[in-house]
């Protein structure tokens, strides 16, 4: 009986040792897997930190660019207001002719704006002639001396308009940089002069 008990106890010890060895192997494998997983997570964390640092740098660059753009926009707005004030100084009343050859706000669209201004001036002159013709037709026939007086009056008006145009083209403006009149503006003024003198 004693031998059987000893043999059984020896078997149990052997089984326990085997179980302990197996469990230790499993725990070592699990530990190795966990360590590897931690290393992977650490590498992933470092990669995310690098990406975050790069994004922060890009965000800072964008902020600086936005601040610079806002500053330029503010300067452009101030310059625009200054030019508007200079334009108001050039032509303080609405009755002034809006031709600006000596102001430095004359842009690349000068031919278009000058053309529209010229068309408006020609239209006004034609309306003036039409209204004068209607007045002459509706009035009684006048003597030759009266007609010559009216012709002289019309000629004086034409000369006054031409003098005003020449004064606008040649006068220096204070606080405004003088620039040369473009060829397109000169052509428009020549056409207007020919129309006025030929009418």
C-alpha positions as CSV (number, residue, x, y, z in Angstrom):
1,X,0.0,0.0,0.0
2,X,2.8,2.3,0.9
3,X,4.5,1.7,-2.5
4,X,1.3,2.5,-4.3
5,X,0.9,5.8,-2.5
6,X,4.4,6.8,-3.1
7,X,4.1,6.0,-6.8
8,X,0.9,7.9,-7.0
9,X,2.4,10.9,-5.3
10,X,5.4,10.7,-7.7
11,X,3.1,10.7,-10.6
12,X,1.1,13.7,-9.3
13,X,4.4,15.6,-8.8
14,X,5.5,14.8,-12.3
15,X,2.1,15.9,-13.7
16,X,2.3,19.1,-11.7
17,X,5.8,19.8,-13.0
18,X,4.6,19.1,-16.5
19,X,1.6,21.4,-16.1
20,X,3.8,24.1,-14.6
21,X,6.3,23.8,-17.5
22,X,3.5,24.0,-20.0
23,X,2.0,27.0,-18.3
24,X,5.3,28.7,-18.1
25,X,5.8,28.2,-21.8
26,X,2.4,29.6,-22.5
27,X,3.0,32.6,-20.3
28,X,6.3,33.3,-22.0
29,X,4.6,33.2,-25.4
30,X,1.9,35.5,-24.2
31,X,4.4,37.8,-22.7
32,X,6.4,37.9,-25.9
33,X,3.2,38.7,-27.9
34,X,2.3,41.4,-25.4
35,X,5.8,42.9,-25.7
36,X,5.6,42.8,-29.4
37,X,2.2,44.4,-29.4
38,X,3.5,47.2,-27.1
39,X,6.4,47.8,-29.4
40,X,4.0,48.1,-32.4
41,X,1.8,50.5,-30.4
42,X,4.9,52.5,-29.5
43,X,5.9,52.8,-33.1
44,X,2.4,53.7,-34.2
45,X,2.3,56.3,-31.4
46,X,5.6,57.8,-32.7
47,X,4.3,57.9,-36.2
48,X,1.1,59.7,-35.1
49,X,3.3,62.2,-33.1
50,X,5.3,62.9,-36.3
51,X,2.1,63.4,-38.3
52,X,0.7,65.7,-35.6
53,X,3.9,67.8,-35.5
54,X,3.8,68.1,-39.3
55,X,0.1,69.2,-39.2
56,X,0.8,71.7,-36.5
57,X,3.6,73.2,-38.6
58,X,1.3,73.4,-41.6
59,X,-1.3,75.0,-39.5
60,X,1.1,77.6,-38.2
61,X,2.3,78.4,-41.8
62,X,-1.4,78.8,-42.8
63,X,-1.9,81.2,-39.9
64,X,1.1,83.3,-40.9
65,X,-0.1,83.3,-44.5
66,X,-3.6,84.3,-43.5
67,X,-2.2,87.1,-41.3
68,X,0.0,88.4,-44.2
69,X,-3.0,88.2,-46.6
70,X,-5.2,90.1,-44.2
71,X,-2.5,92.7,-43.8
72,X,-2.2,93.2,-47.5
73,X,-5.9,93.4,-47.9
74,X,-6.1,96.1,-45.2
75,X,-3.3,98.0,-46.9
76,X,-5.1,97.7,-50.3
77,X,-8.3,99.0,-48.7
78,X,-6.5,102.0,-47.1
79,X,-4.9,102.7,-50.5
80,X,-8.3,102.5,-52.2
81,X,-9.8,105.0,-49.7
82,X,-6.8,107.3,-50.3
83,X,-7.3,107.2,-54.0
84,X,-11.0,107.9,-53.6
85,X,-10.2,110.9,-51.5
86,X,-7.7,112.1,-54.1
87,X,-10.3,111.6,-56.8
88,X,-12.7,113.7,-54.8
89,X,-10.1,116.4,-54.5
90,X,-9.6,116.3,-58.3
91,X,-13.3,116.6,-59.0
92,X,-15.0,118.0,-55.9
93,X,-18.3,118.7,-57.7
94,X,-20.4,116.3,-59.8
95,X,-20.5,118.9,-62.7
96,X,-16.8,118.4,-63.3
97,X,-15.9,116.3,-66.3
98,X,-14.7,112.8,-65.1
99,X,-11.6,112.6,-67.3
100,X,-8.6,111.9,-65.2
101,X,-5.4,111.9,-67.3
102,X,-3.2,113.3,-64.6
103,X,-4.4,111.1,-61.7
104,X,-2.5,107.9,-61.1
105,X,-5.7,105.9,-60.5
106,X,-6.0,105.5,-64.3
107,X,-6.1,101.8,-64.7
108,X,-5.7,99.3,-67.6
109,X,-9.4,99.8,-68.4
110,X,-8.7,103.5,-69.4
111,X,-9.8,102.9,-73.0
112,X,-13.2,101.5,-71.9
113,X,-13.9,104.2,-69.3
114,X,-12.7,106.9,-71.6
115,X,-14.8,105.5,-74.4
116,X,-17.9,105.5,-72.2
117,X,-17.1,109.0,-71.1
118,X,-16.6,110.2,-74.6
119,X,-19.9,108.6,-75.8
120,X,-21.7,110.3,-72.9
121,X,-20.2,113.7,-73.8
122,X,-21.0,113.3,-77.5
123,X,-24.6,112.2,-76.6
124,X,-25.0,115.3,-74.4
125,X,-23.7,117.6,-77.2
126,X,-26.1,116.0,-79.6
127,X,-29.0,116.4,-77.2
128,X,-28.0,120.1,-76.8
129,X,-27.9,120.6,-80.6
130,X,-31.3,118.8,-80.9
131,X,-32.9,120.9,-78.2
132,X,-31.5,124.1,-79.8
133,X,-32.8,123.1,-83.2
134,X,-36.3,122.5,-81.7
135,X,-36.2,125.9,-80.1
136,X,-35.2,127.5,-83.4
137,X,-37.9,125.6,-85.3
138,X,-40.7,126.5,-82.9
139,X,-39.6,130.2,-82.7
140,X,-40.5,132.9,-85.2
141,X,-38.1,133.7,-88.1
142,X,-35.4,136.0,-86.9
143,X,-33.3,138.5,-88.7
144,X,-29.9,137.7,-90.1
145,X,-28.1,139.6,-87.3
146,X,-30.0,137.6,-84.6
147,X,-29.0,134.3,-86.3
148,X,-25.3,135.3,-86.5
149,X,-25.5,136.2,-82.8
150,X,-26.8,132.7,-82.0
151,X,-24.1,131.1,-84.1
152,X,-21.5,133.2,-82.2
153,X,-23.0,132.0,-78.9
154,X,-22.8,128.3,-80.0
155,X,-19.2,128.8,-81.1
156,X,-18.4,130.4,-77.7
157,X,-19.9,127.4,-76.0
158,X,-17.8,125.0,-78.1
159,X,-14.7,127.0,-77.4
160,X,-15.5,127.0,-73.7
161,X,-15.9,123.2,-73.7
162,X,-12.6,122.8,-75.6
163,X,-10.8,125.1,-73.1
164,X,-12.2,123.1,-70.2
165,X,-11.1,119.8,-71.8
166,X,-7.6,121.2,-72.4
167,X,-7.4,122.5,-68.9
168,X,-8.3,119.1,-67.5
169,X,-5.7,117.5,-69.7
170,X,-2.9,119.9,-68.7
171,X,-3.5,121.0,-65.1
172,X,-1.2,119.5,-62.4
173,X,-3.1,118.1,-59.4
174,X,-1.8,118.4,-55.8
175,X,-0.6,115.3,-54.1
176,X,-1.2,113.2,-57.2
177,X,1.5,111.7,-59.3
178,X,1.3,112.9,-62.9
179,X,1.3,110.3,-65.6
180,X,1.2,110.6,-69.4
181,X,-2.1,110.5,-71.3
182,X,-2.5,107.2,-73.1
183,X,-2.8,107.1,-76.9
184,X,-6.3,105.7,-76.6
185,X,-7.4,108.7,-74.5
186,X,-5.7,111.1,-77.0
187,X,-7.6,109.5,-79.9
188,X,-10.9,109.8,-78.0
189,X,-10.2,113.5,-77.3
190,X,-9.3,114.0,-80.9
191,X,-12.6,112.4,-82.1
192,X,-14.6,114.6,-79.6
193,X,-12.7,117.7,-80.8
194,X,-13.4,116.9,-84.5
195,X,-17.1,116.2,-83.7
196,X,-17.4,119.5,-81.8
197,X,-15.6,121.5,-84.4
198,X,-17.4,119.8,-87.3
199,X,-20.9,120.3,-85.8
